[in-house]
Amino acid sequence: IPAPLTGLSYFGCGWSQPPTSLFALRSTKQQRLRQDLLRRNCAAVNLSLEDLNSTYLNNFIVDDKHGIIYCYIPKVACTNWKRTLIALNSSKPYPDPMSFEQRWVHNFDRFKHLKNFPQAERKEKLQHYTKFLFVRDPFVRLISAYRDKMQHYDQYFYKGYVRVILQLYKNQTNLTYSHEVAKKKGLQPSFYDFIQYLLDPRTERYASFEPHWRQMHRLCHPCLVEYDFVGHQETLQEDAQELLKMLKLEDDIKFPPSYENMTSTDSVKDWFQSVPLEDRRKLYKVYEKDFQLFGYRRPTELLDE
């Protein structure tokens, strides 16, 4: 399985971009490779969207104004894509996407969702609209979810997940119900505690996976939806520019630059040092389909020791 193709090089001070003609050629080749890979891996799937309950379509945002369907995946630039879609649905000249506050952006009712349309209309939109998603190395995404939701938790994640994990795998009792008190006490699960929770059969059976760590293919169903564009977090700025060009919006709006200190692939091995080899292999099995569908390399340095 090919690794994601990278079109940008980092030299410490900023991103260096290839010449325009080379950039366009490389982007087109990237998309062809990513879409061919999906087709090959999905060839044996004998389902359709009609077989899915509408709850499986929670992450599909519809923009009727521009004929766009975006399936968002938490921890894969979804905040900035939502900001961009909100800006595009404002009047021209479009506002800076970064002018929209993060908490406000994540209000579910802020958008139209595919699941709320009648089935015939859903089918029509899926057939004619431009459909896109952005994906990320599954283990890097998992680390990012841990850092965000297990270390910097709010009340929702503390009550529903952090507290539960501390009780199950740290045998901690009489825990506070307040995330603020818990933070003051320095309470947080270790990365391995989090992995144990994901590997515990009870998690899937009774709670299912929370969207921040749910497998990407289970959120966006790439074997049932024929995506027109598959972006990668690893080539985010390049892919965002190419997508806006494809939508003929590149002169109207700019996708926000990503200044956030993203978890690098190089640091993944450090994170997994605390996780026994057997559990690493089990975890890979849980996310194997994401690795295969989206062209991410099997991390042999973690699994073949």
N, C-alpha and C positions, 0 to 999 in steps of 0.2 A: 504494500500500500504506500503510495507516494506521500512524502511529508508535504505540508502546506508550502506553496511557492511563495517566496518573499521578494517583493519588489522594492522595498525601502532598506537602506543601510543606515545604521546609527553610528555617528562618529563622536559622541560625547556632548556636542553642542546643539545638535539638531538632526533632523532627518534629511537625507540626501535622496532626491528623486530622479529616476532615469529620464532621458529625453522623452518628449511627448509621444513620438511615433513608436518607440520601443515600449513605453508605458502602455499604450493602447493595445499593442500586439500581445504583450505579456498578460494583460488583464483578460483579453479575449481567450487566450490559451488557458489561463487559470480557470475561467468559467467553464470552458469545454471539458477540462479534466475533472472538475468537481461534479459537474452534472452527469458526465459519463460514468463516474464512480458510483453515484447514486443509482443510476439506471441498472448498472451491473449487480449491485448489492440488493436491489429491490426486485429483481426479475422474478423471484419465486413467491413474492407476496401476492396473495389472492384475496384482497380486501378492497373496500372502497370507503369513502368518507361517510356514506350512508350507514355503514356498519358501526360508526362511532356515536356514542352518546354526545350530546351538545356540550357537556362539561369538558370533553377532550379538546374543545375548540376555544377554551378560555383565553389563549394567548394570541389569537388572531385578531389584529386590529384592521379595520376597513377605513380607507380614505376614499370616499366616493368622488370628491372634487378632482383628484388626480388619478383615479383608477389604480389604487395601490392596496395590496394586502400585505401586512407586515406581521410575521410571527415572531414575537419577542421571546428571548431566552434570558432570564435573570443571570447577571454576572457576565453578560456579553454585550456591553455598550448599550443596553436597552434604555437607560435613562436618557442618553443623548439622542437616540433615535426617536424616542417619544417626544422629546423637546422639539426635534426637527419637524415631526409631523404636526405638532401643535402650531408651530410657526407657519408652516405651509397652509394651514387652514385659517390663518389670520388674513387680514386684507393686506395688499401690497402697499409699500415695500415691506417684505416679510421682516418681522422683528428678529433680533439675534436670538437663536435658540437658547443660549445660556442665560437669557433674561428670565426664564421660567424656573421657579424654585423647585428643587428636587421632590420634596414631599407632595407639592401640588400636582406635579407631573404624574405621580404614581396613583392618583385617584382613578379607580377602575372606571368610574362613570364619565371620565373625561373624554372617552373615545367610543366610537361605534365598534361593536364586536361581531364577528362573523356568526357566532352562535345565536345571536338575537334575530337574524333574518330567517324568513321561511326557507325550507330546504331548496325549493326551486330557484329562489333568488341567490342562495348561497352558491349553488352549482353554476349559475350564470356568472357571478362575480369571479369565482375560481377559474372559470374558463377564459374570461376576457381581461381581468385585471393583472397588473404586474405583481408577482408574488416574490417576496424576498425574506431571507432570514440571515442572521449572523451567528456563527458558531465559534468554539474555542477548544483548545486542547482540554479533554475532559478532566484530567488530573489537576491541571492548572486552575481550571474553573472551580474544582472542588476545594482547593486551597483558598481561593479567593472567597468562596462562600463561607468557609470556616472562619477566616479572618474577620469578615464582615458581620456574620450572624452569631458566631460563638464567642468572639472576643469583644466585639463592639455591639452587643445585643441591646435591643429595646425591650419593652415590657412583653410584647407579643412573642418574640423569640425566646425570651427568658422563661416565660410561663409554659410555653408549649414544647420547648426543645431543650434549652440549657438546663433547666431544673430537672427535667426528666432524665437527661443523660447523666447528670451528677448523682441522681438517686440510683440509677441502674448500674453504672460502671465505677462509681466512686464510693458507693454505699453510704452516701451522705443523707442524714435524716434531719428532720426539723428545720428544713431550709426555708428562708424567708420567701414571701410571695412577691416582694418588691425588687424589681431589677436594679433600682438605684441603691438599695441597701446591699444587694448582692455584689454590685460593682465596687462599692466601698470596701467590702470584705475581700475583694480580689477573687471572687468565685468565677471560675470558667473551666470548661472541660478542656483536656489536652486534645491535640490533633488525633491521637490514637483513640481516645474516648469517642470522638466523633466518628471515626472509622468503624469502631465496634458497633455503634448505633446503626450505621448504614448497613452493616453486614448481618445484623440481628434479624432473623426471619420475622420476628414480631413487628418490626418497623413497617415492612411492606404489607403485612397482613392486617394490621390494625390502624395504621396511620397513613400509609402510602408515603411516597417521598414528597417533601415540601418542594415547590418549584425551583428554589435556589440550588437544590442538589438533585432534582429529578433529571433523569437522562434526557438529553436534548431531543432525541428522536421521539420520545414520549410526549414532549411538549408540542412539537411542530410536524410530526408525521410525514417525513420526507418521502416515504414510500407510497403515500396516498395523495400528496399534493405535489404537482410538478412545478417546482420553483424555477422562476426565471433568473434568479440571481442568488448565489450562495456566497456570502461574505465570511471572512475569517477575522477574528480579533487580532491575529498576528500580523495582518496586513490591513488594519482597520482604515487608516486614512486613505490609502490607495484605493481600497475597495469602495469606500463611501463615495469618493470622487467619481469612480467609474459608474456606480449605481445612479448617482444624480445626473450624470451625463446621459445614461441610458433612458432616464425619465424626462430628459430635456429640461432639467431644473438646475443645471450646474451654474448658470448665470444669475439665478434668482436667490440662491441660498447656499451657505457654506456649512458643512457638517462641523460641529465643534471639535477643535483639536483636543487630543487626549493627553492631559498633563499628569494624570494620576499615575502613581508609582505602581505599575502592574506587576503581579507575580511573574517572574521570569521562569522560562522552562528550565534554565540552568539551576535554579534553586529548589526544584522539585525533589531531587535526591536528598537534600538536607531535611526537607519536611518529612520524608518517608523513613528516615533513619529509625524513628521510634516505632515503626510499624513492622511486625514480624513478616518474614517472607511469605509465609502461607496466607496471611491476611491480605498482603499486597496482591497476590495472585487471585484471591477471591474477589477483591475489589475490582481488579481489571475485568473479571468475568461480568460483574454488574454493569460496567460501562463499556464493554467490548464493542457492542453494536455502534456506539457513538464514535469510537476510534475508527472502526471500519467504514462506516457510512460517509464520514466527513474527511477521510484521508489523513488521519493522524497516525503517526508512527507508534508501533507497539513499544513501550518503554522497557527494552530488554535489560537496561542497567538496573532496573528496579525488580525485575521478575525472574532473571536467569542467574542469580548469584549462586 
